[in-house]
Amino acid sequence: MSVIKRSIIPQLTATLLVSAAALLSFSGDAFAEMLDVEKDELRLGFIKLTDMAPLAIAYEKGYFEDEGLYVTLEPQANWKVLLDRTITGELDGAHMLAGQPLAATIGYGTKAHIITPFSMDLNGNGITVSNEVWEMMKPYIAYDEADKPIHPISAAALKPVIEQFKADSKTFNMGMVFPVSTHNYELRYWLAAGGIHPGFYSPSDTSGQIDAEAYLSVTPPPQMPSTLEAGTIHGYSVGEPWNQAAVFKGIGVPVITDFEIWKNNPEKVFGLTKEFTEKYPNTTLALTKALIRAAKWLDENDNANRAEAVEILARSEYVGADEEVIAASMTGTFEYEKGDRRAVPDFNVFYRYNATFPFYSDAVWYLTQMRRWGQIAEQKDDAWYQDVAKSVYRPDIYLQAAKMLMDEGYVSEAEVPWNSNGYKAPTPASDFIDGIAFDANKPNAYLDSLQIGLKTDQLVEQDDR
């Protein structure tokens, strides 16, 4: 397995020089004390997706070393291996699916208390179907005057296709990357909004295919295009660059982005075990500081650094896809079909809109989807959702790291939600494809408002679902 390792350089100073520009904006010493990190050699894991970018940039720009950290970045075979190695301590931390720390902490799949002080990005996913399925969907899609599909495309256009598959005694299979992945929940959300049942989980059946009309199963991200081309699956939900890869290969069509499913939805997080953060609190702060700086670099000056980021991510040790494929979504555009390239400036967001802040409300949404589809088998009161969110998402660590960066001149006061209680304002109905608003303070009321899925007091085994 390839790894990326920065050679250890003797530490020459215990201070960081604050930039000259920052000195103009505040008075005080020109030096900021470096954290006395408890562990300076670290191994961090990631999956080959463009949203691992903050790790790559923190490494390549020397932000880890600025904090006295000497980091090895190691790509992992899949999300399960990545999580397991973090739990055992083989990895000190990792690029994770937002659902992984939550699921592990409540004991779904595996049991371990994982926390996150840093959210890695917003948006960045898409749903792709095969060319065959796309041709079958076309009669049910609206077109504009230029004969281009009108977006967003509802899963209602897929429903007659699935019905045709059923009439032909064929199952309609779709890939997603992991049972507690954002991709699984976004794909389910889109399907359900179009009247298609994506299936339930239960304690005795973890396939997620109980009562399903579309059958969802796990496929590792880099294998999505080849699995689609082989006909094993008829569509998939995945992060970039694997939707754009289908376009470039001419084997599939991305029909919708997650930005269109839920505007500015939270995506990956940086996860560590609670044990690590308690044993190495300064190291945790230093990691968070370096990642905040990397995320800012990725978005600053209206994405002026994205071309350089694309070149870095295209390297084999990171994502390992063609620069052209990565750039297709990373530089403010998205190509749905060959020649149908549209401006989507917020497809990848790493710093704007407080993207890096670990909001409790983001955690609550993921927990509601786990409950909606039966991964959380029994009813939980509203307070339970809040308690779990606060045990996993750690804005207190984030704010401490941000305060240090502000004092050092790397971030401005206006860039950080200092007075946040950890909850975003309720998400308006217009931001979701199904037109249903989300208030994290009322998770059970939200579940009851969704047409397909478990309601507050229902169990999967019940007949009245």
C-alpha atoms as one frame of an Amber mdcrd trajectory, in Angstrom:
protein
   0.000   0.000   0.000   1.457   3.375  -0.965   1.957   5.987   1.704   2.955
   9.619   1.729   5.428  10.574   4.413   7.093  13.839   5.211  10.652  13.352
   6.432  11.201  14.463  10.015  13.114  17.726  10.256  14.597  18.773  13.592
  12.450  21.428  15.193  14.466  24.663  15.202  12.084  26.879  17.095   9.151
  26.663  19.499   7.426  29.663  18.020   5.526  30.557  14.868   6.211  33.814
  13.127   2.983  35.721  12.541   2.668  37.219   9.083   3.529  40.871   8.618
   0.037  41.562   7.358  -1.437  40.146  10.536   0.791  42.400  12.662  -0.968
  45.413  11.181  -4.321  44.211  12.479  -3.502  43.457  16.115  -0.966  44.414
  18.719   1.093  42.043  20.849   4.050  39.746  20.427   5.129  38.960  16.904
   5.412  35.320  17.857   2.748  32.780  18.760   3.669  29.860  20.956   3.656
  26.492  19.246   1.528  23.863  20.921   3.475  21.328  22.934   2.139  18.349
  21.002   2.116  15.068  22.879   2.545  12.961  19.729   4.300  14.428  16.715
   4.506  11.456  14.332   1.045  10.608  12.972  -0.490   8.236  10.439  -3.739
   9.511   8.874  -6.023   7.567   6.559  -8.143   8.595   3.589 -10.174   7.225
   0.678  -9.318   8.308  -2.860 -11.923  11.028  -3.298 -11.480  14.719  -4.042
 -12.955  15.669  -0.668  -9.848  14.334   1.074  -8.259  17.557  -0.243  -7.781
  19.294   3.151  -5.448  16.463   4.207  -3.436  16.645   0.982  -3.156  20.432
   1.132  -2.227  20.504   4.832   0.557  18.078   3.961   1.771  19.680   0.721
   1.678  23.256   2.046   3.515  22.362   5.242   0.643  23.240   7.573   1.114
  20.034   9.551   4.816  20.779   9.978   4.011  24.346  11.043   2.236  22.733
  13.996   5.157  20.417  14.795   3.446  17.391  13.256   5.129  14.883  10.946
   2.401  13.102   9.103   2.116   9.992   6.957  -0.979   9.977   4.712  -2.156
   6.499   3.779  -4.942   5.591   1.311  -7.265   2.859   2.594  -8.940   0.041
   0.699 -12.460   0.915   1.848 -14.416   2.719   4.556 -14.661  -0.304   6.867
 -10.917  -0.884   6.857 -10.361   2.830   7.461 -12.697   2.878  10.478 -11.359
  -0.368  11.946  -7.750   0.831  11.709  -8.665   4.103  13.404 -10.345   2.224
  16.244  -7.363  -0.101  16.742  -4.900   2.816  16.679  -3.136   1.769  13.482
  -4.342   5.120  12.184  -4.307   8.183  14.430  -7.185   9.787  12.563  -8.906
   9.709   9.205 -11.055  11.290   6.520 -14.446   9.745   7.365 -18.014   9.544
   6.211 -20.097  11.846   8.402 -22.183   8.880   9.506 -19.225   6.787  10.654
 -18.420   8.509  13.985 -22.139   8.670  14.801 -22.825   5.026  13.912 -19.781
   3.755  15.788 -20.616   5.791  18.869 -24.177   4.408  19.069 -22.919   0.905
  18.269 -24.316   0.399  14.781 -21.991  -1.949  12.905 -19.150  -1.549  15.382
 -18.820   0.064  18.792 -16.286   2.801  19.505 -16.541   6.402  20.612 -15.362
   8.487  17.643 -15.431  12.277  17.678 -14.973  14.977  15.066 -13.663  18.496
  15.640 -13.643  19.328  11.928 -16.084  18.988   9.013 -14.170  18.542   5.781
 -16.544  19.931   3.144 -20.012  20.625   1.803 -21.590  18.960  -1.250 -19.378
  17.030  -3.692 -21.517  13.957  -4.494 -23.684  12.915  -7.414 -25.991  10.153
  -8.607 -25.139   8.507 -11.928 -27.154   6.059 -14.043 -26.073   3.863 -16.949
 -26.581   4.989 -20.525 -29.347   2.372 -20.904 -31.246   3.672 -17.881 -30.748
   7.282 -18.980 -32.348   6.530 -22.368 -35.291   4.926 -20.563 -35.653   7.978
 -18.282 -35.629  10.564 -21.072 -39.356  10.395 -21.974 -40.192  11.392 -18.386
 -37.803  14.370 -18.160 -38.612  17.990 -18.977 -36.396  19.842 -21.476 -35.686
  23.532 -22.017 -35.778  25.472 -25.282 -32.214  24.408 -26.056 -33.301  20.774
 -25.700 -31.294  20.288 -22.510 -32.721  18.506 -19.457 -34.149  20.813 -16.808
 -32.428  20.253 -13.478 -32.914  19.084 -10.817 -34.173  15.796 -12.190 -36.652
  14.039  -9.931 -36.420  10.323  -9.208 -40.029  10.253 -10.414 -38.465   9.940
 -13.889 -36.753   6.756 -12.720 -39.901   5.169 -11.275 -41.326   3.924 -14.635
 -37.892   2.511 -15.480 -37.878   0.483 -12.264 -41.421  -0.662 -13.000 -40.286
  -1.853 -16.437 -37.396  -3.767 -14.863 -39.874  -5.422 -12.497 -42.197  -6.318
 -15.385 -39.216  -7.961 -17.067 -38.449  -9.899 -13.848 -35.207  -7.982 -13.311
 -34.026  -6.247 -10.162 -32.895  -2.636 -10.322 -29.537  -2.407  -8.534 -27.729
   0.721  -7.388 -24.381   1.166  -5.679 -23.494   3.326  -2.694 -20.257   3.400
  -0.779 -21.205   2.297   2.760 -24.371   1.692   4.806 -23.819   4.819   6.949
 -22.451   6.969   4.141 -23.840  10.304   3.060 -24.158   8.712  -0.380 -26.519
   6.048   0.946 -28.729   8.619   2.695 -28.690  11.063  -0.233 -29.546   8.306
  -2.708 -32.367   7.115  -0.443 -33.575  10.689   0.001 -33.692  11.287  -3.749
 -35.416   7.977  -4.476 -38.012   8.484  -1.726 -38.703  12.050  -2.882 -39.603
  10.560  -6.284 -41.895   7.918  -4.800 -39.418   4.997  -4.924 -38.925   2.909
  -1.776 -35.193   2.269  -1.195 -35.734  -0.391   1.494 -35.441  -0.757   5.252
 -32.814  -2.165   7.593 -33.690  -4.208  10.682 -31.709  -5.811  13.513 -32.091
  -9.185  11.798 -31.571  -7.997   8.199 -28.830  -5.443   7.570 -29.052  -5.598
   3.791 -31.185  -2.461   3.714 -33.402  -4.096   1.086 -36.560  -4.921   3.073
 -39.543  -3.755   0.948 -37.146  -2.175  -1.554 -38.107  -1.180  -5.094 -34.513
  -0.199  -5.895 -31.877  -2.486  -4.394 -28.918  -0.638  -2.889 -25.608  -2.334
  -2.097 -22.039  -1.340  -1.227 -19.451  -0.686  -3.955 -16.072   0.991  -3.200
 -15.864   4.444  -4.869 -13.032   3.760  -7.366 -14.852   0.615  -8.552 -18.146
   2.367  -9.313 -17.532   3.095 -13.025 -16.246  -0.406 -13.855 -19.108  -2.047
 -11.921 -21.603   0.121 -13.817 -19.941  -0.706 -17.130 -20.125  -4.412 -16.309
 -23.876  -4.112 -15.760 -23.751  -5.354 -12.159 -25.365  -2.100 -11.054 -27.579
   0.273 -13.027 -26.611   3.438 -11.188 -24.715   4.692  -8.170 -24.235   7.465
  -5.651 -20.643   8.511  -5.044 -18.293  11.432  -4.537 -16.026  12.900  -7.150
 -14.250  12.191  -9.383 -16.210   8.991  -9.963 -19.368  10.590 -11.423 -17.329
  12.616 -13.879 -15.314   9.493 -14.689 -18.512   7.889 -16.045 -19.018  10.878
 -18.352 -15.442  10.812 -19.612 -15.622   7.055 -20.177 -18.973   7.450 -21.956
 -20.635   4.787 -19.786 -23.103   6.785 -17.711 -24.869  10.068 -16.982 -24.931
  11.907 -13.645 -28.584  12.850 -13.215 -28.357  14.945 -10.049 -25.823  16.371
  -7.599 -26.243  16.351  -3.837 -26.271  20.167  -3.987 -29.604  19.770  -5.795
 -30.867  17.214  -3.263 -29.924  19.330  -0.235 -28.288  22.693  -0.860 -24.915
  22.956   0.918 -25.249  19.651   2.708 -22.449  18.547   5.059 -20.193  15.837
   3.701 -17.067  14.184   5.162 -15.549  14.761   8.604 -12.147  14.232  10.199
 -12.530  11.509  12.804 -10.455  10.479  15.811 -11.170   8.198  18.749 -12.244
   9.969  21.923  -9.378   8.165  23.642  -6.871   9.780  21.269  -8.260  13.283
  21.839  -8.157  12.859  25.606  -4.634  11.417  25.600  -3.296  13.935  23.061
  -5.359  17.150  23.408  -2.676  19.461  22.016  -2.051  17.143  19.077  -5.790
  17.189  18.363  -5.758  20.998  18.400  -2.709  21.108  16.133  -4.355  18.777
  13.607  -7.504  20.885  13.617  -5.511  24.077  13.091  -3.664  22.642  10.090
  -6.892  21.381   8.501  -8.672  24.712   8.954  -5.806  26.469   7.178  -5.914
  23.915   4.348  -9.665  24.319   3.866  -9.298  28.093   3.732  -6.551  27.800
   1.110  -8.839  25.643  -1.050 -11.612  28.278  -1.161  -9.810  31.580  -0.801
  -9.812  34.274  -3.505 -12.858  32.758  -5.244 -11.272  29.316  -5.617  -8.115
  30.758  -7.170  -6.080  27.816  -5.867  -8.284  25.080  -7.308  -6.143  24.476
 -10.416  -3.146  23.792  -8.199  -5.303  21.613  -5.954  -6.407  19.581  -8.988
  -2.768  18.957  -9.963  -1.997  17.768  -6.422  -5.066  15.526  -6.127  -4.439
  13.914  -9.517  -1.192  12.419  -8.229  -1.259   8.659  -7.711  -0.631   8.976
  -3.981  -3.856  10.946  -3.538  -6.868  10.417  -5.842  -4.972   9.170  -8.868
  -7.448  10.242 -11.548  -6.816  12.361 -14.628  -6.544  16.073 -13.950  -9.252
  16.756 -16.542 -11.681  14.465 -14.730 -11.005  16.025 -11.318 -11.158  19.554
 -12.728 -14.564  18.877 -14.268 -16.191  19.332 -10.861 -13.433  20.832  -8.708
 -13.200  24.127 -10.593 -16.802  25.304 -10.392 -18.483  23.337 -13.163 -20.207
  19.981 -13.492 -20.682  17.964 -16.673 -23.925  15.979 -16.720 -23.486  14.599
 -20.219 -20.687  15.067 -22.702 -21.048  18.662 -23.841 -23.603  19.555 -21.161
 -21.253  21.367 -18.818 -22.941  23.751 -16.374 -21.720  26.235 -13.799 -22.012
  24.837 -10.268 -19.683  27.107  -8.274 -20.582  25.511  -4.939 -20.328  21.885
  -5.995 -17.188  21.575  -3.849 -17.078  23.838  -0.782 -14.313  23.507   1.780
 -14.417  26.740   3.799 -17.243  29.051   2.739 -20.527  29.010   4.665 -18.713
  27.750   7.802 -18.156  24.459   5.990 -15.483  23.303   8.451 -17.536  23.922
  11.610 -18.897  20.715  13.205 -22.534  21.710  13.702 -24.671  19.540  15.976
 -27.543  20.036  13.546 -25.609  18.201  10.813 -25.189  15.226  13.128 -28.905
  15.242  13.985 -29.880  15.049  10.301 -27.737  11.947   9.782 -29.228  10.348
  12.877 -32.749  11.011  11.566 -31.874   9.178   8.345 -30.517   6.217  10.317
 -33.825   6.103  12.163 -35.873   6.694   8.999 -34.497   3.565   7.318 -34.323
   1.314  10.378 -30.622   1.414  11.253 -31.818   2.882  14.554 -34.470   0.274
  15.185 -36.540   1.884  17.934 -38.013   5.273  18.708 -35.735   7.830  20.399
 -36.881  11.048  22.002 -35.626  14.403  20.743 -33.161  14.733  23.624 -31.412
  11.508  22.580 -30.571  12.970  19.166 -29.113  16.093  20.777 -27.075  14.086
  23.301 -25.521  11.843  20.649 -24.728  14.821  18.422 -22.953  16.608  21.283
 -20.954  13.519  22.219 -19.547  13.179  18.690 -19.362  16.658  17.150 -16.940
  18.919  19.035 -17.236  22.604  18.133 -15.421  23.426  21.400 -12.195  21.944
  20.011 -12.756  23.687  16.680 -13.260  27.089  18.319 -10.142  26.708  20.452
  -8.093  25.932  17.339  -9.706  28.793  15.404  -8.960  31.252  18.212  -5.285
  30.321  18.029  -5.302  30.760  14.251  -6.961  34.142  14.594  -4.330  35.250
  17.107  -1.655  34.081  14.668  -3.225  36.032  11.803  -4.305  33.073   9.694
  -8.066  33.559   9.965 -10.195  36.627  10.572 -12.783  37.033  13.290 -15.602
  37.174  10.722 -14.761  33.716   9.340 -15.711  31.806  12.498 -19.185  31.403
  14.104 -17.951  32.284  17.590 -21.404  32.730  19.092 -23.028  29.642  17.585
 -24.881  27.288  19.911 -23.927  24.483  17.543 -27.154  24.578  15.569 -27.764
  26.078  12.164 -30.993  27.918  11.556 -33.692  25.487  10.363 -33.095  24.468
   6.745 -35.901  25.889   4.591 -38.077  23.639   2.465 -36.664  25.235  -0.681
 -33.224  23.762   0.058 -34.471  20.152  -0.173 -35.614  18.398  -3.337 -38.765
  17.127  -1.611 -39.700  20.580  -0.294 -39.666  19.528   3.376 -37.954  21.788
   5.923 -35.578  20.444   8.585 -35.316  21.714  12.170 -32.625  19.864  14.144
 -34.340  20.800  17.390 -37.381  18.705  16.372 -36.037  15.481  14.844 -39.149
  13.380  15.507 -41.458  15.957  13.956 -39.162  15.972  10.934 -39.329  12.172
  10.630 -43.116  12.280  10.796 -43.186  14.840   7.958 -41.417  12.519   5.483
 -43.729  10.522   3.249 -41.651   7.339   2.895 -39.775   5.884   5.861 -40.352
   4.985   9.496 -42.459   7.350  11.552 -41.841   8.157  15.203 -43.239   5.025
  16.857 -42.841   2.462  14.073 -40.642  -0.606  13.844 -39.581  -2.303  10.630
 -41.231  -5.541  11.696 -44.617  -3.817  12.022 -47.193  -4.331   9.301 -48.526
  -0.774   9.460 -45.452   0.953   8.112
